[in-house]
Amino acid sequence: MKHELPKLPIGCRIPEARVIKGISYLEIHEGDGGFYLYQYENENIGTPKWDSWTDDLADLLQDCKTFWDIDNSLWKSCTCESSNIE
């Protein structure tokens, strides 16, 4: 059974065993005709440490699964109110 993603933006905590270089939380936002992946050291607080853009959400989700072991069912809707994203 395929899992439906919540409406973007979405966020997910990285499993502790997969935290690399202090990145412990991810968010995906839609923008500029594609999708941004924001990587945070703390959940939804402050400016992202890293970000990237792609035009293919499926590829982005697969990368998150490969690198951080994040299944689509782990993504949750986020308000992202405390993010410093412009």
Secondary structure by P-SEA (a helix, b strand, c coil): cbbbbccccbbbbcccccccccccbbbbbbcccbbbbbbbcccccccccbbbbbccaaaaaaaaaaacccccccbbbbcccccccc
